[in-house]
């Protein structure tokens, strides 16, 4: 953890203003939202948390090009999330949402159980490793709860999906509710030797004749698995030539057409491949399955609700933003925030599926 902390210490160096000589700074403010501040140390912690799980930065110099590039990539979304979270927390306070003592104890017990912490010492050690006090943890849990409560009561509970919207979505995304046909094959590969000079015609003819002979033996009733083990140059020989299952839509069109004409158990004509001649048998095949609208109704509703939730939450946040006083103390972070906001709006608009209005 010490190595990670050393990295985090320089994360916002390029984004923060320089204090006049002799000035005493208790906390450097990056932005004020309705009077609440978001500080340099808070932002560093968010950057640290975002990068701490990436092992490539464990021993990275704070001034390295790789780290600075990673910081540049995550900073816009982080500052946007930070401001929007603060807006939602402020709204939660207006609605009198708080994390009660009993609720906190229940959450804490669940955290300890899920992390197999059997005593207080383990819990305190884990907090120390994360650089947190229990007061920090409670504050983080309360903020998370407040944000979740506001989103649920102010946004999610007001979303509904009509039957028409669900059916429109289903028709526009029918392929997503379709399970393609799958097939299992057996193969025998007769390899054609090659060299820098190319392929020897006589050797190619010999391999083709051998493949034709093996196919005739298969037609006569000899076991495919045995001949594959004895004759095939493919790694599948160890499994009796078995390959798959293979989705039909993953096959080349000409192969798919060829297998469409075969019944299970039948042999395909000998096929020339880049390595030689291949004998294929259709071992098994499943039919294409399309989930009916009624069967997929729950999944459809979830998809449409999620799309609506993102759009409705963005609209709700825009309203809070318009009513808020947001005062920036760092112009570079302000530009990063505005870029991330514009990008998120574009993504939400582009991702909105048919039927989600």
C-alpha positions in Angstrom: 0.0 0.0 0.0 2.9 2.4 0.7 3.9 2.1 -2.9 0.4 3.0 -4.1 0.2 6.0 -1.7 3.5 7.3 -3.1 2.0 7.2 -6.6 -1.2 8.8 -5.5 0.6 11.8 -4.0 1.4 13.2 -7.4 -1.8 12.5 -9.2 -3.3 16.0 -9.4 -0.1 17.9 -9.4 -0.6 19.1 -12.9 -4.2 20.1 -12.3 -3.9 22.1 -9.1 -3.0 25.8 -8.7 0.1 27.0 -7.0 -0.2 28.9 -3.7 1.6 32.1 -3.2 4.9 31.9 -1.3 4.3 32.0 2.5 0.6 31.1 2.2 -0.7 28.5 4.6 -3.1 26.1 3.0 -5.2 23.8 5.1 -7.1 22.3 2.2 -6.9 23.2 -1.5 -10.4 23.6 -3.0 -11.0 22.4 -6.6 -14.7 23.2 -6.9 -17.5 24.5 -4.7 -21.0 23.1 -5.2 -23.8 25.1 -3.4 -21.2 26.0 -0.8 -19.9 22.5 -0.3 -16.2 22.0 -1.3 -14.6 19.3 -3.2 -10.9 19.3 -2.3 -7.6 18.3 -3.8 -7.1 15.6 -1.2 -10.5 14.1 -1.9 -9.8 14.0 -5.7 -6.4 12.4 -5.1 -8.1 9.7 -3.1 -10.5 9.0 -6.0 -7.7 8.9 -8.5 -5.8 6.6 -6.1 -8.8 4.3 -5.7 -9.3 4.2 -9.5 -5.7 3.2 -10.2 -4.8 1.1 -7.2 -6.2 -2.1 -8.7 -4.0 -1.8 -11.8 -0.7 -3.6 -11.0 1.2 -1.9 -13.8 1.2 1.3 -11.6 2.4 -0.3 -8.4 6.0 0.8 -8.8 5.5 3.6 -11.3 7.3 7.0 -10.9 4.6 9.7 -10.4 6.2 11.6 -13.4 6.1 8.7 -15.8 4.4 9.1 -19.1 2.3 6.0 -18.6 0.9 7.2 -15.3 0.2 10.7 -16.6 -1.6 9.2 -19.6 -3.7 7.1 -17.3 -4.5 10.1 -15.1 -5.6 12.0 -18.1 -7.9 9.2 -19.2 -9.7 8.8 -15.8 -9.8 12.4 -14.6 -12.7 13.7 -16.7 -15.1 10.9 -15.6 -13.9 11.1 -12.0 -14.5 14.9 -11.7 -17.9 14.6 -13.3 -18.9 11.7 -11.0 -17.7 13.7 -8.0 -19.8 16.8 -8.8 -22.9 14.7 -9.6 -22.5 12.7 -6.4 -22.3 15.9 -4.4 -25.5 17.2 -6.1 -27.3 14.0 -5.2 -26.0 14.0 -1.6 -27.2 17.5 -1.2 -30.6 16.5 -2.5 -30.6 13.6 -0.1 -30.1 16.0 2.8 -33.0 18.1 1.7 -35.1 14.9 1.8 -33.8 14.0 5.2 -32.1 10.8 4.2 -29.6 9.6 6.8 -27.8 6.4 7.7 -29.2 5.3 11.1 -27.0 3.6 13.7 -28.9 0.3 13.4 -28.7 0.4 9.6 -25.0 1.1 9.8 -24.4 -1.8 12.2 -26.3 -4.2 9.8 -24.2 -3.0 6.8 -21.0 -3.3 8.8 -21.9 -6.8 9.9 -22.6 -7.8 6.3 -19.2 -6.3 5.2 -17.4 -8.2 7.9 -19.2 -11.5 7.0 -18.6 -11.2 3.2 -14.9 -10.5 3.9 -14.5 -13.4 6.4 -13.5 -11.0 9.2 -14.0 -12.9 12.5 -12.7 -10.3 14.9 -12.3 -6.5 15.3 -8.5 -6.7 14.8 -9.0 -7.9 11.2 -11.5 -5.2 10.5 -9.2 -2.5 11.8 -6.3 -3.9 9.9 -8.4 -3.8 6.7 -9.4 -0.2 7.3 -5.7 0.7 7.9 -4.7 -1.0 4.6 -7.3 1.1 2.8 -6.2 4.3 4.4 -9.5 4.7 6.2 -10.8 5.3 9.7 -14.2 3.9 10.7 -15.6 7.4 10.6 -14.4 7.6 6.9 -16.1 4.3 6.2 -19.4 5.3 7.8 -19.3 8.6 5.8 -18.6 6.7 2.6 -21.4 4.2 3.3 -23.8 7.0 4.1 -23.0 8.9 0.9 -23.5 5.8 -1.1 -26.8 5.1 0.6 -28.0 8.7 0.1 -27.1 8.6 -3.6 -28.9 5.3 -4.0 -32.0 6.5 -2.2 -32.3 9.7 -4.3 -31.9 7.8 -7.5 -34.5 5.2 -6.5 -37.2 7.6 -5.2 -36.6 10.5 -7.5 -35.8 8.6 -10.8 -36.3 4.8 -10.9 -39.7 4.6 -9.2 -41.1 7.0 -11.7 -40.1 4.9 -14.7 -42.6 2.6 -16.4 -42.6 0.5 -19.5 -45.6 0.2 -21.7 -46.4 -2.9 -23.7 -45.9 -1.0 -26.9 -42.4 0.1 -25.8 -41.5 -3.5 -24.9 -42.7 -4.9 -28.2 -40.9 -2.3 -30.2 -37.7 -3.1 -28.4 -38.2 -6.8 -28.9 -38.7 -6.4 -32.7 -35.6 -4.1 -32.9 -33.4 -6.6 -30.9 -34.9 -9.9 -31.9 -31.4 -11.3 -32.7 -30.4 -10.8 -29.0 -33.2 -13.2 -28.0 -32.1 -15.8 -30.6 -29.9 -18.8 -29.8 -28.2 -19.8 -33.1 -28.0 -23.4 -34.2 -25.0 -25.3 -32.9 -23.3 -28.3 -34.3 -20.6 -30.8 -33.2 -18.4 -32.2 -35.9 -15.8 -34.9 -36.3 -12.8 -34.3 -38.6 -9.9 -36.1 -40.2 -7.1 -33.9 -41.7 -4.8 -35.3 -44.3 -1.9 -32.8 -44.4 -0.2 -31.7 -47.6 3.5 -31.0 -47.1 4.6 -27.5 -48.1 7.9 -25.7 -48.4 9.3 -22.4 -49.4 8.9 -23.5 -53.0 5.2 -24.1 -52.6 3.2 -27.3 -52.8 4.3 -30.4 -54.7 1.6 -31.4 -57.1 2.3 -35.1 -56.7 2.1 -34.9 -52.9 -1.1 -32.9 -53.1 -2.7 -35.6 -55.4 -1.5 -38.3 -53.0 -3.1 -36.6 -50.0 -6.4 -36.1 -51.9 -6.4 -39.8 -52.9 -5.7 -40.8 -49.3 -8.6 -38.6 -48.1 -10.9 -40.0 -50.7 -10.0 -43.6 -49.6 -10.5 -42.8 -45.9 -13.9 -41.3 -46.7 -14.9 -44.5 -48.6 -13.9 -46.6 -45.6 -16.1 -44.4 -43.4 -19.0 -44.8 -45.7 -18.4 -48.5 -45.6 -18.9 -48.4 -41.8 -15.4 -48.1 -40.2 -15.5 -46.0 -37.0 -14.7 -42.4 -37.5 -13.0 -42.0 -34.1 -10.6 -44.9 -34.8 -9.6 -43.6 -38.2 -9.2 -40.1 -36.9 -6.9 -41.4 -34.2 -4.8 -43.4 -36.7 -4.8 -41.0 -39.8 -5.6 -37.4 -38.8 -2.9 -34.7 -38.6 -5.2 -32.5 -36.5 -4.8 -32.1 -32.7 -8.5 -33.3 -32.5 -7.3 -36.9 -33.2 -6.7 -37.2 -29.5 -10.5 -36.9 -29.1 -11.5 -39.1 -31.9 -11.6 -36.1 -34.3 -14.4 -34.4 -32.2 -14.7 -30.6 -32.5 -17.3 -28.1 -31.3 -19.9 -27.2 -30.5 -19.7 -24.6 -33.2 -22.3 -21.9 -33.7 -23.6 -22.1 -37.3 -23.3 -18.3 -37.7 -19.6 -18.6 -36.9 -19.0 -20.8 -40.0 -18.0 -19.5 -43.4 -21.1 -19.1 -45.6 -20.1 -21.9 -47.9 -19.5 -24.3 -45.0 -22.8 -23.3 -43.5 -24.6 -24.1 -46.7 -22.8 -27.4 -47.0 -23.9 -28.5 -43.5 -27.4 -27.3 -44.0 -27.8 -30.0 -46.6 -26.5 -32.8 -44.3 -28.4 -34.9 -41.8 -26.9 -35.8 -38.5 -24.5 -38.7 -39.0 -23.7 -37.9 -42.6 -20.3 -37.1 -44.1 -19.5 -33.9 -46.0 -17.6 -34.0 -49.3 -13.8 -33.8 -48.9 -12.8 -30.2 -48.4 -9.5 -28.6 -49.3 -8.1 -26.4 -46.5 -4.9 -24.4 -46.2 -3.3 -27.4 -44.5 -4.6 -30.2 -46.7 -7.7 -32.2 -47.2 -10.4 -32.4 -44.5 -13.1 -35.0 -44.0 -16.0 -33.8 -41.9 -18.9 -35.6 -40.3 -22.0 -33.9 -38.8 -22.1 -35.5 -35.3 -25.0 -33.5 -33.8 -26.9 -30.3 -34.4 -29.3 -28.1 -32.3 -32.1 -26.0 -33.8 -32.1 -22.3 -33.8 -34.2 -21.1 -30.8 -36.0 -17.8 -30.6 -37.4 -16.7 -27.2 -41.0 -15.5 -27.6 -41.9 -12.0 -26.5 -43.8 -13.4 -23.5 -40.9 -15.5 -22.4 -38.5 -12.6 -22.8 -40.8 -10.0 -21.3 -38.9 -9.7 -18.0 -35.5 -9.3 -19.7 -37.0 -6.8 -22.2 -38.5 -4.7 -19.4 -35.1 -4.7 -17.5 -33.3 -3.5 -20.6 -35.8 -0.7 -21.4 -35.9 0.4 -17.8 -32.1 0.6 -17.6 -32.0 2.7 -20.8 -34.7 5.0 -19.4 -33.0 5.1 -16.1 -29.8 6.4 -17.6 -31.6 9.0 -19.6 -33.9 10.0 -16.7 -31.0 10.3 -14.3 -29.1 12.5 -16.7 -32.1 14.7 -17.0 -32.6 14.8 -13.3 -28.9 15.7 -12.7 -29.1 18.4 -15.4 -32.0 19.9 -13.4 -30.0 19.9 -10.2 -27.0 21.3 -12.1 -29.1 24.2 -13.5 -30.3 25.1 -10.0 -26.9 24.8 -8.4 -24.1 27.3 -7.8 -21.0 25.6 -9.1 -17.8 27.6 -8.7 -14.6 26.2 -10.1 -11.2 27.0 -8.7 -9.3 25.0 -11.4 -9.9 25.8 -15.0 -8.3 22.6 -16.3 -10.6 20.4 -14.2 -13.6 22.5 -15.3 -12.7 21.7 -19.0 -12.3 18.0 -18.1 -15.7 18.1 -16.4 -17.4 19.7 -19.4 -15.9 17.3 -21.8 -17.0 14.3 -19.8 -20.5 15.7 -19.5 -20.8 16.2 -23.2 -19.5 12.7 -23.9 -21.8 11.1 -21.4 -24.9 12.8 -23.0 -23.8 11.6 -26.4 -23.3 8.1 -25.1 -26.7 8.0 -23.5 -28.4 9.3 -26.6 -26.6 6.8 -28.9 -27.3 3.8 -26.6 -31.0 4.5 -26.2 -32.7 1.4 -27.8 -35.8 1.4 -29.8 -38.8 1.4 -27.5 -37.0 3.4 -24.8 -38.4 6.9 -24.8 
